[in-house]
Amino acid sequence: MAVEPLSQQEIEDRLADLPGWSLEEGRLTRTYRLASHFAATAMVVHVAQVQEELNHHSDLTLGYHTVSLAVHTHSAGGAVTAKDVELARRVEDLAPGHGAS
Ligand SMILES: C[C@H](O)[C@H](O)[C@H]1CNC2=NC(N)=NC(=O)C2=N1
């Protein structure tokens, strides 16, 4: 997949299809709320599996009942690329199965 930096407009266009995601300090960012700490922990493991599959990794933070992600592309100098959008899309797809919102 291309690692070309996305323009501001391209990022905004893609965020329109990623509910709850935003651009914070140059990274695609989202915090999910879950029913319990155990549920949040299980989601972290699932996200880690997807990140390994994609070979693309966020800063992934486990809170009391939350899972937070912040991602940009290191190999593109910290820019946001299609790889970041792909990861966000994959996490959006798996989140409902964890009861995450
Ligand atoms: C060597 C390995 O393929 C690279 O370091 C991968 C790992 N995960 C990564 N994750 C992110 N967010 N950006 C990268 O450029 C990146 N590169």
The ligand as an SDF file (V2000), in Angstrom:
LIG
                    3D

 17 18  0  0  0  0  0  0  0  0999 V2000
   10.0290   -2.7870    9.9860 C   0  0  0  0  0  0  0  0  0  0  0  0
    8.5210   -2.6220   10.0560 C   0  0  0  0  0  0  0  0  0  0  0  0
    7.9560   -3.1600    8.8640 O   0  0  0  0  0  0  0  0  0  0  0  0
    8.1610   -1.1500   10.0780 C   0  0  0  0  0  0  0  0  0  0  0  0
    8.8430   -0.5320   11.1400 O   0  0  0  0  0  0  0  0  0  0  0  0
    6.6420   -0.9010   10.2360 C   0  0  0  0  0  0  0  0  0  0  0  0
    6.0980   -1.3530   11.5840 C   0  0  0  0  0  0  0  0  0  0  0  0
    4.8700   -0.6440   11.9760 N   0  0  0  0  0  0  0  0  0  0  0  0
    4.6470    0.6290   11.5530 C   0  0  0  0  0  0  0  0  0  0  0  0
    3.6420    1.3560   12.1000 N   0  0  0  0  0  0  0  0  0  0  0  0
    3.4390    2.6420   11.7410 C   0  0  0  0  0  0  0  0  0  0  0  0
    2.4560    3.3540   12.3250 N   0  0  0  0  0  0  0  0  0  0  0  0
    4.2160    3.2170   10.8220 N   0  0  0  0  0  0  0  0  0  0  0  0
    5.2230    2.5960   10.2010 C   0  0  0  0  0  0  0  0  0  0  0  0
    5.9060    3.1880    9.3510 O   0  0  0  0  0  0  0  0  0  0  0  0
    5.4680    1.2160   10.5520 C   0  0  0  0  0  0  0  0  0  0  0  0
    6.4370    0.4990    9.9800 N   0  0  0  0  0  0  0  0  0  0  0  0
  1  2  1  0
  2  3  1  0
  2  4  1  0
  4  5  1  0
  4  6  1  0
  6  7  1  0
  6 17  1  0
  7  8  1  0
  8  9  1  0
  9 10  2  0
  9 16  1  0
 10 11  1  0
 11 12  1  0
 11 13  2  0
 13 14  1  0
 14 15  2  0
 14 16  1  0
 16 17  2  0
M  END
$$$$
